[in-house]
Amino acid sequence: MRTALTLLRHELRLVASIWLWVIRHRHGVGAGTGYGYSRGQGTMMLGFGFVIVIESIMMSVLLRNYPVVQRGWFMVDMYTLLIIIGMHAASVVRPHVLDAGSLRIRRAAHVDLRIPLEKIAHVRRELRTTHERADGELNLAIGAQTTVTLELAEPVAHFTFLGRRRDVRLVRFHADDSDSLVQTVVEALKQARTAPSALPDLPV
């Protein structure tokens, strides 16, 4: 039941993302700065959608003598096409967000990791096209590549799609304008580390 509810929530987010995409509104940016990451996958998602459309047309012709099966196959294809569109829409309307206190790293509607700035030890631009799974590392590749690497001073909790907790100390992700993101994060870290601390209350 829990898995079914998780899948339902995810699909509702995808449908909502399509609507946000249509009205050109981004989710969760607020007073922060959004950084997109969908540019690297647009062509691939368009290709997937095109294949589904062609397959649907061909199967409709092949199954024309079996109307029940034909309708069932068509519905499956339309559902798959909706998911593909929703995944791309979610990637567009749910960018990474940098605000005054944290960096929010996202991927479509299924990853949303908020990292407080004080937990970021180092940030750098690093292009990687291969990623091996390792304990304490989270790789969020887009188009098989990541362009930004974060090293954390202490672990942060990341919850997988089905809710399993992983503590991560290194995060790699993709940003379309990775140079700008890294520079802005570095500046935000400098400001956070040089900000004067509040003076203690003096005794009366």
N, CA and C atoms as a LAMMPS dump frame, in Angstrom:
ITEM: TIMESTEP
0
ITEM: NUMBER OF ATOMS
612
ITEM: BOX BOUNDS ff ff ff
-5.0000000000000000e+02 5.0000000000000000e+02
-5.0000000000000000e+02 5.0000000000000000e+02
-5.0000000000000000e+02 5.0000000000000000e+02
ITEM: ATOMS id mol type element x y z
1 1 1 N 0.827 -1.209 0
2 1 2 C 0 0 0
3 1 3 C 0.865 1.265 0
4 2 1 N 1.917 1.248 0.81
5 2 2 C 2.791 2.413 0.874
6 2 3 C 3.443 2.686 -0.481
7 3 1 N 3.875 1.607 -1.165
8 3 2 C 4.477 1.776 -2.483
9 3 3 C 3.476 2.346 -3.474
10 4 1 N 2.245 1.866 -3.414
11 4 2 C 1.208 2.364 -4.319
12 4 3 C 0.943 3.844 -4.081
13 5 1 N 0.901 4.27 -2.82
14 5 2 C 0.679 5.685 -2.506
15 5 3 C 1.848 6.538 -2.992
16 6 1 N 3.074 6.007 -2.847
17 6 2 C 4.248 6.738 -3.322
18 6 3 C 4.182 6.936 -4.828
19 7 1 N 3.822 5.882 -5.555
20 7 2 C 3.703 5.98 -7.011
21 7 3 C 2.597 6.951 -7.41
22 8 1 N 1.485 6.92 -6.67
23 8 2 C 0.383 7.828 -6.984
24 8 3 C 0.786 9.275 -6.765
25 9 1 N 1.478 9.562 -5.648
26 9 2 C 1.94 10.929 -5.376
27 9 3 C 2.895 11.394 -6.474
28 10 1 N 3.775 10.498 -6.886
29 10 2 C 4.736 10.856 -7.922
30 10 3 C 4.028 11.2 -9.23
31 11 1 N 3.04 10.401 -9.607
32 11 2 C 2.334 10.655 -10.859
33 11 3 C 1.506 11.934 -10.777
34 12 1 N 0.955 12.231 -9.614
35 12 2 C 0.226 13.489 -9.455
36 12 3 C 1.168 14.681 -9.586
37 13 1 N 2.383 14.546 -9.074
38 13 2 C 3.38 15.614 -9.229
39 13 3 C 3.728 15.81 -10.704
40 14 1 N 3.815 14.711 -11.444
41 14 2 C 4.128 14.821 -12.866
42 14 3 C 3.014 15.553 -13.609
43 15 1 N 1.771 15.199 -13.303
44 15 2 C 0.634 15.878 -13.947
45 15 3 C 0.627 17.355 -13.579
46 16 1 N 0.869 17.655 -12.295
47 16 2 C 0.928 19.058 -11.865
48 16 3 C 2.066 19.793 -12.565
49 17 1 N 3.18 19.098 -12.806
50 17 2 C 4.327 19.722 -13.473
51 17 3 C 3.991 20.084 -14.91
52 18 1 N 3.189 19.256 -15.573
53 18 2 C 2.769 19.58 -16.939
54 18 3 C 1.977 20.881 -16.944
55 19 1 N 1.082 21.03 -15.966
56 19 2 C 0.298 22.265 -15.878
57 19 3 C 1.202 23.47 -15.613
58 20 1 N 2.148 23.32 -14.687
59 20 2 C 3.073 24.419 -14.398
60 20 3 C 3.912 24.766 -15.626
61 21 1 N 4.279 23.757 -16.398
62 21 2 C 5.046 23.966 -17.617
63 21 3 C 4.236 24.771 -18.633
64 22 1 N 2.95 24.429 -18.74
65 22 2 C 2.073 25.125 -19.687
66 22 3 C 1.938 26.6 -19.324
67 23 1 N 1.778 26.886 -18.027
68 23 2 C 1.585 28.281 -17.608
69 23 3 C 2.915 28.979 -17.311
70 24 1 N 4.045 28.298 -17.586
71 24 2 C 5.389 28.872 -17.423
72 24 3 C 5.653 29.347 -15.986
73 25 1 N 5.381 28.451 -15.055
74 25 2 C 5.619 28.766 -13.639
75 25 3 C 6.537 27.699 -13.05
76 26 1 N 7.513 28.144 -12.26
77 26 2 C 8.439 27.207 -11.633
78 26 3 C 8.042 26.929 -10.187
79 27 1 N 8.306 25.73 -9.748
80 27 2 C 7.897 25.268 -8.429
81 27 3 C 9.025 25.442 -7.412
82 28 1 N 8.699 26.05 -6.266
83 28 2 C 9.624 26.063 -5.138
84 28 3 C 10.792 27.014 -5.228
85 29 1 N 10.777 27.959 -6.17
86 29 2 C 11.903 28.893 -6.279
87 29 3 C 11.774 30.027 -5.27
88 30 1 N 10.596 30.643 -5.172
89 30 2 C 10.368 31.703 -4.196
90 30 3 C 11.364 32.846 -4.354
91 31 1 N 11.983 33.211 -3.231
92 31 2 C 12.956 34.311 -3.243
93 31 3 C 14.358 33.849 -3.637
94 32 1 N 14.526 32.561 -3.896
95 32 2 C 15.827 32.041 -4.263
96 32 3 C 16.106 32.194 -5.749
97 33 1 N 17.213 31.604 -6.179
98 33 2 C 17.615 31.623 -7.581
99 33 3 C 17.553 30.214 -8.132
100 34 1 N 16.84 30.049 -9.247
101 34 2 C 16.699 28.73 -9.84
102 34 3 C 17.756 28.46 -10.898
103 35 1 N 18.223 27.216 -10.956
104 35 2 C 19.22 26.797 -11.949
105 35 3 C 18.696 25.539 -12.65
106 36 1 N 18.478 25.672 -13.955
107 36 2 C 17.917 24.563 -14.71
108 36 3 C 18.911 23.447 -14.97
109 37 1 N 18.386 22.287 -15.324
110 37 2 C 19.228 21.132 -15.642
111 37 3 C 18.609 20.264 -16.734
112 38 1 N 17.52 20.72 -17.345
113 38 2 C 16.781 19.884 -18.287
114 38 3 C 17.295 19.949 -19.713
115 39 1 N 18.16 20.917 -20.014
116 39 2 C 18.609 21.108 -21.396
117 39 3 C 19.298 19.861 -21.945
118 40 1 N 20.028 19.165 -21.097
119 40 2 C 20.782 18.006 -21.558
120 40 3 C 19.954 16.786 -21.883
121 41 1 N 18.676 16.783 -21.509
122 41 2 C 17.864 15.601 -21.756
123 41 3 C 16.7 15.865 -22.71
124 42 1 N 16.547 17.105 -23.165
125 42 2 C 15.398 17.442 -24.002
126 42 3 C 15.306 16.61 -25.263
127 43 1 N 16.427 16.46 -25.982
128 43 2 C 16.433 15.69 -27.225
129 43 3 C 16.099 14.229 -26.967
130 44 1 N 16.665 13.678 -25.894
131 44 2 C 16.41 12.279 -25.569
132 44 3 C 14.932 12.049 -25.237
133 45 1 N 14.335 12.934 -24.45
134 45 2 C 12.931 12.78 -24.088
135 45 3 C 12.036 12.929 -25.319
136 46 1 N 12.398 13.861 -26.209
137 46 2 C 11.649 14.013 -27.459
138 46 3 C 11.735 12.73 -28.282
139 47 1 N 12.91 12.113 -28.292
140 47 2 C 13.074 10.858 -29.02
141 47 3 C 12.207 9.752 -28.45
142 48 1 N 12.169 9.64 -27.114
143 48 2 C 11.308 8.635 -26.481
144 48 3 C 9.848 8.856 -26.86
145 49 1 N 9.411 10.109 -26.797
146 49 2 C 8.027 10.421 -27.129
147 49 3 C 7.703 10.078 -28.57
148 50 1 N 8.631 10.367 -29.479
149 50 2 C 8.419 10.065 -30.89
150 50 3 C 8.278 8.559 -31.111
151 51 1 N 9.119 7.774 -30.437
152 51 2 C 9.052 6.312 -30.564
153 51 3 C 7.699 5.798 -30.078
154 52 1 N 7.198 6.341 -28.977
155 52 2 C 5.909 5.896 -28.45
156 52 3 C 4.782 6.216 -29.431
157 53 1 N 4.814 7.392 -30.029
158 53 2 C 3.774 7.773 -30.992
159 53 3 C 3.798 6.842 -32.202
160 54 1 N 4.988 6.571 -32.758
161 54 2 C 5.098 5.678 -33.912
162 54 3 C 4.636 4.271 -33.554
163 55 1 N 5.045 3.798 -32.371
164 55 2 C 4.631 2.461 -31.939
165 55 3 C 3.119 2.38 -31.808
166 56 1 N 2.502 3.418 -31.256
167 56 2 C 1.05 3.424 -31.075
168 56 3 C 0.329 3.344 -32.414
169 57 1 N 0.818 4.088 -33.411
170 57 2 C 0.196 4.068 -34.739
171 57 3 C 0.332 2.684 -35.374
172 58 1 N 1.525 2.118 -35.292
173 58 2 C 1.763 0.815 -35.913
174 58 3 C 0.944 -0.282 -35.244
175 59 1 N 0.887 -0.275 -33.906
176 59 2 C 0.138 -1.305 -33.199
177 59 3 C -1.36 -1.157 -33.441
178 60 1 N -1.834 0.073 -33.619
179 60 2 C -3.255 0.272 -33.927
180 60 3 C -3.611 -0.367 -35.262
181 61 1 N -2.682 -0.285 -36.213
182 61 2 C -2.912 -0.909 -37.518
183 61 3 C -2.853 -2.432 -37.404
184 62 1 N -1.838 -2.949 -36.694
185 62 2 C -1.676 -4.392 -36.561
186 62 3 C -2.81 -5.04 -35.773
187 63 1 N -3.387 -4.301 -34.827
188 63 2 C -4.434 -4.869 -33.961
189 63 3 C -5.834 -4.418 -34.366
190 64 1 N -5.983 -3.964 -35.6
191 64 2 C -7.284 -3.414 -36.008
192 64 3 C -8.402 -4.453 -35.977
193 65 1 N -8.037 -5.722 -36.06
194 65 2 C -9.051 -6.784 -35.994
195 65 3 C -9.326 -7.248 -34.571
196 66 1 N -8.644 -6.663 -33.616
197 66 2 C -8.827 -7.01 -32.198
198 66 3 C -9.074 -5.715 -31.425
199 67 1 N -10.26 -5.153 -31.532
200 67 2 C -10.519 -3.808 -30.992
201 67 3 C -10.282 -3.673 -29.49
202 68 1 N -10.578 -4.722 -28.719
203 68 2 C -10.381 -4.63 -27.27
204 68 3 C -8.89 -4.516 -26.949
205 69 1 N -8.097 -5.377 -27.575
206 69 2 C -6.648 -5.327 -27.365
207 69 3 C -6.085 -4.012 -27.907
208 70 1 N -6.619 -3.569 -29.045
209 70 2 C -6.161 -2.322 -29.648
210 70 3 C -6.361 -1.14 -28.712
211 71 1 N -7.55 -1.069 -28.108
212 71 2 C -7.832 0.037 -27.184
213 71 3 C -6.955 -0.046 -25.942
214 72 1 N -6.758 -1.275 -25.441
215 72 2 C -5.905 -1.445 -24.268
216 72 3 C -4.474 -1.015 -24.539
217 73 1 N -3.937 -1.428 -25.705
218 73 2 C -2.574 -1.046 -26.067
219 73 3 C -2.458 0.46 -26.229
220 74 1 N -3.485 1.073 -26.843
221 74 2 C -3.475 2.519 -27.047
222 74 3 C -3.443 3.267 -25.714
223 75 1 N -4.23 2.78 -24.746
224 75 2 C -4.252 3.425 -23.433
225 75 3 C -2.897 3.314 -22.736
226 76 1 N -2.254 2.153 -22.867
227 76 2 C -0.919 1.984 -22.268
228 76 3 C 0.079 2.94 -22.913
229 77 1 N 0.013 3.076 -24.236
230 77 2 C 0.929 3.983 -24.929
231 77 3 C 0.691 5.432 -24.518
232 78 1 N -0.581 5.833 -24.396
233 78 2 C -0.882 7.212 -24.006
234 78 3 C -0.437 7.488 -22.568
235 79 1 N -0.582 6.482 -21.699
236 79 2 C -0.113 6.637 -20.316
237 79 3 C 1.409 6.797 -20.292
238 80 1 N 2.111 5.975 -21.082
239 80 2 C 3.569 6.073 -21.146
240 80 3 C 4 7.437 -21.679
241 81 1 N 3.306 7.927 -22.705
242 81 2 C 3.614 9.235 -23.264
243 81 3 C 3.38 10.337 -22.236
244 82 1 N 2.309 10.199 -21.448
245 82 2 C 2.035 11.179 -20.39
246 82 3 C 3.157 11.204 -19.359
247 83 1 N 3.666 10.038 -18.984
248 83 2 C 4.751 9.96 -18.011
249 83 3 C 6.012 10.605 -18.564
250 84 1 N 6.318 10.359 -19.837
251 84 2 C 7.513 10.946 -20.456
252 84 3 C 7.408 12.465 -20.472
253 85 1 N 6.243 12.977 -20.887
254 85 2 C 6.047 14.43 -20.91
255 85 3 C 6.132 14.993 -19.498
256 86 1 N 5.519 14.273 -18.542
257 86 2 C 5.549 14.731 -17.152
258 86 3 C 6.951 14.757 -16.575
259 87 1 N 7.772 13.765 -16.922
260 87 2 C 9.146 13.738 -16.429
261 87 3 C 9.928 14.939 -16.936
262 88 1 N 9.768 15.235 -18.229
263 88 2 C 10.493 16.386 -18.761
264 88 3 C 9.945 17.693 -18.187
265 89 1 N 8.619 17.788 -18.076
266 89 2 C 8.025 19 -17.502
267 89 3 C 8.495 19.212 -16.075
268 90 1 N 8.573 18.136 -15.283
269 90 2 C 9.041 18.25 -13.898
270 90 3 C 10.486 18.714 -13.842
271 91 1 N 11.303 18.267 -14.791
272 91 2 C 12.698 18.709 -14.836
273 91 3 C 12.803 20.195 -15.156
274 92 1 N 11.861 20.697 -15.96
275 92 2 C 11.886 22.108 -16.333
276 92 3 C 11.394 22.992 -15.188
277 93 1 N 10.289 22.598 -14.549
278 93 2 C 9.644 23.49 -13.568
279 93 3 C 10.162 23.294 -12.15
280 94 1 N 10.993 22.279 -11.927
281 94 2 C 11.561 22.034 -10.597
282 94 3 C 13.085 22.141 -10.666
283 95 1 N 13.606 23.362 -10.789
284 95 2 C 15.057 23.545 -10.909
285 95 3 C 15.76 23.386 -9.566
286 96 1 N 17.094 23.348 -9.608
287 96 2 C 17.861 23.503 -8.376
288 96 3 C 17.612 24.927 -7.867
289 97 1 N 17.627 25.099 -6.549
290 97 2 C 17.345 26.425 -5.981
291 97 3 C 18.397 26.768 -4.925
292 98 1 N 18.986 27.941 -5.077
293 98 2 C 19.907 28.47 -4.068
294 98 3 C 19.234 29.643 -3.385
295 99 1 N 19.086 29.55 -2.064
296 99 2 C 18.533 30.674 -1.316
297 99 3 C 19.513 31.077 -0.224
298 100 1 N 19.069 31.901 0.698
299 100 2 C 19.985 32.471 1.692
300 100 3 C 20.586 31.415 2.618
301 101 1 N 19.9 30.299 2.798
302 101 2 C 20.397 29.338 3.784
303 101 3 C 20.696 27.954 3.278
304 102 1 N 20.333 27.651 2.021
305 102 2 C 20.502 26.274 1.568
306 102 3 C 20.59 26.179 0.05
307 103 1 N 21.08 25.03 -0.402
308 103 2 C 21.071 24.672 -1.812
309 103 3 C 20.146 23.468 -1.958
310 104 1 N 19.121 23.641 -2.765
311 104 2 C 18.123 22.592 -2.967
312 104 3 C 18.397 21.922 -4.306
313 105 1 N 18.759 20.655 -4.26
314 105 2 C 19.122 19.912 -5.466
315 105 3 C 17.964 18.988 -5.836
316 106 1 N 17.534 19.089 -7.097
317 106 2 C 16.367 18.312 -7.503
318 106 3 C 16.605 17.595 -8.836
319 107 1 N 15.834 16.561 -9.038
320 107 2 C 15.786 15.898 -10.34
321 107 3 C 14.346 15.457 -10.575
322 108 1 N 13.719 16.145 -11.528
323 108 2 C 12.309 15.896 -11.865
324 108 3 C 11.462 15.95 -10.588
325 109 1 N 10.565 14.954 -10.416
326 109 2 C 9.675 14.982 -9.265
327 109 3 C 10.045 13.956 -8.212
328 110 1 N 11.19 13.289 -8.364
329 110 2 C 11.5 12.205 -7.438
330 110 3 C 12.75 12.422 -6.592
331 111 1 N 13.5 13.501 -6.807
332 111 2 C 14.626 13.822 -5.926
333 111 3 C 14.508 15.281 -5.512
334 112 1 N 14.552 15.52 -4.221
335 112 2 C 14.484 16.888 -3.686
336 112 3 C 15.303 16.913 -2.401
337 113 1 N 16.561 17.298 -2.534
338 113 2 C 17.503 17.262 -1.416
339 113 3 C 17.915 18.679 -1.051
340 114 1 N 17.599 19.089 0.168
341 114 2 C 17.958 20.426 0.646
342 114 3 C 19.204 20.325 1.526
343 115 1 N 20.273 21.042 1.136
344 115 2 C 21.541 20.991 1.857
345 115 3 C 21.817 22.363 2.462
346 116 1 N 21.859 22.47 3.783
347 116 2 C 22.21 23.763 4.4
348 116 3 C 23.599 24.208 3.959
349 117 1 N 23.75 25.506 3.733
350 117 2 C 25.041 26.015 3.256
351 117 3 C 26.172 25.71 4.222
352 118 1 N 25.882 25.713 5.522
353 118 2 C 26.957 25.475 6.484
354 118 3 C 27.504 24.046 6.419
355 119 1 N 26.782 23.141 5.74
356 119 2 C 27.263 21.765 5.612
357 119 3 C 28.078 21.539 4.337
358 120 1 N 28.179 22.558 3.504
359 120 2 C 28.949 22.424 2.266
360 120 3 C 30.406 22.8 2.542
361 121 1 N 31.309 21.833 2.359
362 121 2 C 32.732 22.093 2.582
363 121 3 C 33.392 22.627 1.314
364 122 1 N 33.101 22.011 0.178
365 122 2 C 33.706 22.433 -1.089
366 122 3 C 32.678 22.256 -2.208
367 123 1 N 32.747 23.133 -3.194
368 123 2 C 31.928 23.01 -4.4
369 123 3 C 32.823 23.309 -5.593
370 124 1 N 32.674 22.518 -6.639
371 124 2 C 33.516 22.742 -7.825
372 124 3 C 32.775 22.255 -9.074
373 125 1 N 33.183 22.841 -10.193
374 125 2 C 32.673 22.363 -11.465
375 125 3 C 33.512 21.167 -11.883
376 126 1 N 32.865 20.055 -12.149
377 126 2 C 33.574 18.825 -12.504
378 126 3 C 32.706 18.01 -13.457
379 127 1 N 33.136 17.904 -14.688
380 127 2 C 32.395 17.119 -15.672
381 127 3 C 32.747 15.642 -15.526
382 128 1 N 31.726 14.834 -15.293
383 128 2 C 31.916 13.385 -15.194
384 128 3 C 30.862 12.702 -16.035
385 129 1 N 31.278 11.687 -16.771
386 129 2 C 30.352 10.938 -17.619
387 129 3 C 30.211 9.488 -17.18
388 130 1 N 30.956 9.082 -16.169
389 130 2 C 30.808 7.742 -15.6
390 130 3 C 30.642 7.882 -14.091
391 131 1 N 29.756 7.085 -13.546
392 131 2 C 29.452 7.169 -12.12
393 131 3 C 29.258 5.762 -11.561
394 132 1 N 30.105 5.406 -10.639
395 132 2 C 29.978 4.121 -9.968
396 132 3 C 29.327 4.334 -8.611
397 133 1 N 28.406 3.46 -8.277
398 133 2 C 27.706 3.573 -7.007
399 133 3 C 28.676 3.328 -5.858
400 134 1 N 28.651 4.217 -4.864
401 134 2 C 29.529 4.082 -3.699
402 134 3 C 28.795 4.587 -2.468
403 135 1 N 29.133 4.021 -1.322
404 135 2 C 28.512 4.453 -0.071
405 135 3 C 28.81 5.923 0.181
406 136 1 N 27.783 6.65 0.598
407 136 2 C 27.969 8.049 0.94
408 136 3 C 27.999 8.987 -0.243
409 137 1 N 27.76 8.476 -1.459
410 137 2 C 27.766 9.32 -2.647
411 137 3 C 26.403 9.274 -3.335
412 138 1 N 25.99 10.428 -3.86
413 138 2 C 24.741 10.526 -4.603
414 138 3 C 25.048 11.149 -5.96
415 139 1 N 24.755 10.415 -7.026
416 139 2 C 24.997 10.882 -8.384
417 139 3 C 23.662 11.105 -9.09
418 140 1 N 23.413 12.339 -9.494
419 140 2 C 22.166 12.7 -10.159
420 140 3 C 22.494 13.154 -11.582
421 141 1 N 22.786 12.185 -12.419
422 141 2 C 23.207 12.492 -13.783
423 141 3 C 22.013 12.853 -14.658
424 142 1 N 22.235 13.763 -15.583
425 142 2 C 21.276 14.113 -16.626
426 142 3 C 21.989 13.914 -17.959
427 143 1 N 21.387 13.121 -18.838
428 143 2 C 22.087 12.819 -20.08
429 143 3 C 23.405 12.116 -19.834
430 144 1 N 23.463 11.286 -18.796
431 144 2 C 24.646 10.485 -18.44
432 144 3 C 25.818 11.325 -17.965
433 145 1 N 25.58 12.579 -17.537
434 145 2 C 26.704 13.377 -17.061
435 145 3 C 26.306 14.244 -15.866
436 146 1 N 27.306 14.52 -15.036
437 146 2 C 27.166 15.496 -13.956
438 146 3 C 28.229 16.569 -14.171
439 147 1 N 27.93 17.781 -13.723
440 147 2 C 28.858 18.896 -13.966
441 147 3 C 29.254 19.633 -12.684
442 148 1 N 28.621 19.314 -11.565
443 148 2 C 28.93 19.982 -10.302
444 148 3 C 29.139 18.919 -9.221
445 149 1 N 30.162 19.126 -8.398
446 149 2 C 30.443 18.207 -7.295
447 149 3 C 30.432 18.983 -5.98
448 150 1 N 29.68 18.463 -5.019
449 150 2 C 29.627 19.039 -3.675
450 150 3 C 30.257 18.064 -2.688
451 151 1 N 31.192 18.549 -1.892
452 151 2 C 31.723 17.778 -0.776
453 151 3 C 31.162 18.388 0.504
454 152 1 N 30.602 17.551 1.36
455 152 2 C 29.922 18.038 2.551
456 152 3 C 30.779 17.852 3.793
457 153 1 N 30.65 18.792 4.705
458 153 2 C 31.405 18.722 5.957
459 153 3 C 30.862 17.634 6.869
460 154 1 N 29.589 17.352 6.732
461 154 2 C 28.969 16.273 7.498
462 154 3 C 27.833 15.7 6.674
463 155 1 N 27.445 14.46 6.921
464 155 2 C 26.431 13.815 6.081
465 155 3 C 25.071 14.513 6.181
466 156 1 N 24.322 14.419 5.087
467 156 2 C 22.919 14.833 5.079
468 156 3 C 22.086 13.62 4.677
469 157 1 N 20.857 13.588 5.141
470 157 2 C 19.977 12.451 4.864
471 157 3 C 19.296 12.632 3.514
472 158 1 N 19.437 11.628 2.671
473 158 2 C 18.726 11.587 1.393
474 158 3 C 17.793 10.386 1.421
475 159 1 N 16.547 10.604 1.027
476 159 2 C 15.566 9.517 1.005
477 159 3 C 15.294 9.112 -0.442
478 160 1 N 15.437 7.836 -0.726
479 160 2 C 15.225 7.334 -2.071
480 160 3 C 13.755 7.43 -2.451
481 161 1 N 13.462 7.08 -3.689
482 161 2 C 12.094 7.19 -4.203
483 161 3 C 11.091 6.446 -3.324
484 162 1 N 11.491 5.288 -2.818
485 162 2 C 10.59 4.493 -1.974
486 162 3 C 10.81 4.725 -0.486
487 163 1 N 11.571 5.766 -0.139
488 163 2 C 11.67 6.17 1.261
489 163 3 C 12.816 5.615 2.051
490 164 1 N 13.734 4.889 1.406
491 164 2 C 14.882 4.36 2.15
492 164 3 C 15.889 5.476 2.388
493 165 1 N 16.391 5.57 3.618
494 165 2 C 17.322 6.637 3.976
495 165 3 C 18.75 6.276 3.598
496 166 1 N 19.456 7.268 3.022
497 166 2 C 20.884 7.148 2.765
498 166 3 C 21.555 8.412 3.269
499 167 1 N 22.639 8.262 4.007
500 167 2 C 23.42 9.418 4.445
501 167 3 C 24.522 9.655 3.421
502 168 1 N 24.566 10.86 2.858
503 168 2 C 25.525 11.144 1.792
504 168 3 C 26.456 12.275 2.199
505 169 1 N 27.701 12.16 1.79
506 169 2 C 28.711 13.187 2.059
507 169 3 C 29.251 13.802 0.779
508 170 1 N 28.899 13.228 -0.359
509 170 2 C 29.343 13.773 -1.638
510 170 3 C 28.174 13.688 -2.623
511 171 1 N 27.884 14.802 -3.282
512 171 2 C 26.769 14.866 -4.219
513 171 3 C 27.278 15.385 -5.555
514 172 1 N 26.973 14.645 -6.606
515 172 2 C 27.277 15.1 -7.97
516 172 3 C 25.957 15.298 -8.698
517 173 1 N 25.832 16.41 -9.403
518 173 2 C 24.598 16.681 -10.131
519 173 3 C 24.895 17.52 -11.36
520 174 1 N 23.887 17.689 -12.185
521 174 2 C 24.059 18.448 -13.426
522 174 3 C 23.332 19.781 -13.331
523 175 1 N 23.924 20.807 -13.906
524 175 2 C 23.28 22.106 -14.062
525 175 3 C 23.618 22.626 -15.448
526 176 1 N 22.644 23.21 -16.123
527 176 2 C 22.892 23.731 -17.466
528 176 3 C 23.96 24.824 -17.445
529 177 1 N 23.882 25.712 -16.474
530 177 2 C 24.877 26.775 -16.315
531 177 3 C 25.664 26.507 -15.036
532 178 1 N 26.502 25.484 -15.106
533 178 2 C 27.213 25.048 -13.901
534 178 3 C 28.216 26.083 -13.413
535 179 1 N 28.837 26.83 -14.325
536 179 2 C 29.807 27.852 -13.915
537 179 3 C 29.15 28.907 -13.036
538 180 1 N 27.978 29.369 -13.465
539 180 2 C 27.268 30.389 -12.697
540 180 3 C 26.819 29.845 -11.346
541 181 1 N 26.316 28.609 -11.338
542 181 2 C 25.859 28.023 -10.075
543 181 3 C 27.014 27.9 -9.093
544 182 1 N 28.147 27.357 -9.557
545 182 2 C 29.294 27.165 -8.662
546 182 3 C 29.782 28.507 -8.131
547 183 1 N 29.888 29.491 -8.99
548 183 2 C 30.364 30.806 -8.555
549 183 3 C 29.431 31.423 -7.519
550 184 1 N 28.129 31.294 -7.75
551 184 2 C 27.161 31.877 -6.817
552 184 3 C 27.175 31.148 -5.481
553 185 1 N 27.323 29.83 -5.521
554 185 2 C 27.402 29.061 -4.271
555 185 3 C 28.651 29.44 -3.5
556 186 1 N 29.78 29.575 -4.197
557 186 2 C 31.035 29.975 -3.529
558 186 3 C 30.861 31.33 -2.854
559 187 1 N 30.251 32.276 -3.543
560 187 2 C 30.029 33.596 -2.956
561 187 3 C 29.099 33.51 -1.751
562 188 1 N 28.062 32.684 -1.851
563 188 2 C 27.141 32.527 -0.729
564 188 3 C 27.84 31.906 0.475
565 189 1 N 28.748 30.949 0.214
566 189 2 C 29.493 30.325 1.307
567 189 3 C 30.419 31.336 1.978
568 190 1 N 31.077 32.179 1.177
569 190 2 C 31.963 33.193 1.749
570 190 3 C 31.175 34.157 2.631
571 191 1 N 30.011 34.586 2.166
572 191 2 C 29.192 35.5 2.954
573 191 3 C 28.72 34.84 4.242
574 192 1 N 28.324 33.557 4.138
575 192 2 C 27.838 32.859 5.33
576 192 3 C 28.947 32.668 6.36
577 193 1 N 30.188 32.458 5.885
578 193 2 C 31.287 32.18 6.805
579 193 3 C 31.918 33.442 7.378
580 194 1 N 31.703 34.571 6.704
581 194 2 C 32.284 35.82 7.214
582 194 3 C 31.252 36.702 7.881
583 195 1 N 29.989 36.266 7.906
584 195 2 C 28.949 37.076 8.547
585 195 3 C 29.212 37.164 10.036
586 196 1 N 29.097 38.362 10.633
587 196 2 C 29.343 38.499 12.064
588 196 3 C 28.31 37.766 12.879
589 197 1 N 28.742 37.077 13.889
590 197 2 C 27.809 36.368 14.763
591 197 3 C 27.135 37.367 15.701
592 198 1 N 25.963 36.988 16.186
593 198 2 C 25.212 37.866 17.061
594 198 3 C 25.957 38.059 18.392
595 199 1 N 25.972 39.281 18.887
596 199 2 C 26.631 39.545 20.167
597 199 3 C 25.834 38.936 21.317
598 200 1 N 26.497 38.368 22.3
599 200 2 C 25.757 37.8 23.422
600 200 3 C 25.116 38.898 24.26
601 201 1 N 24.02 38.541 24.944
602 201 2 C 23.356 39.504 25.819
603 201 3 C 24.259 39.833 26.995
604 202 1 N 24.419 41.138 27.269
605 202 2 C 25.242 41.578 28.387
606 202 3 C 24.433 41.518 29.68
607 203 1 N 25.079 41.162 30.791
608 203 2 C 24.345 41.129 32.067
609 203 3 C 23.917 42.529 32.49
610 204 1 N 22.779 42.62 33.106
611 204 2 C 22.254 43.909 33.567
612 204 3 C 22.921 44.259 34.89
